[in-house]
Amino acid sequence: MKKDIHPDYHEITVIMTDGTSYKTRSTMGKAGDSLRLDIDPLSHPAWTGGSQRLIDTGGQVAKFNKRFKDIGLK
């Protein structure tokens, strides 16, 4: 195996939407960094049965609705 071509694999903290956290190993960021999740198994409709709403952080849903508002079933 070649030396010095692999990314640094270190421990980070993952923070769930409810504030709980756990430590895991990742190549993201630097050692000791935190990853805060916007959507996780606690809030994603695929796991919750659709009881939660997705947060439209980028405005993509609003943009889609505006673009296709006149299209409907006849």
NORTA-V525805 format. One record per helix or strand of 2 or more residues. SS is the DSSP state (2 for helix, 1 for strand). FROM is the first residue (numbers start at 1). TO is the last residue. If there is no record, write none. Layout:
# NORTA-V525805
ss | from | to
SS | FROM | TO
SS | FROM | TO
This chain:
# NORTA-V525805
ss | from | to
1 | 10 | 15
1 | 21 | 26
1 | 34 | 36
2 | 45 | 48
2 | 60 | 67
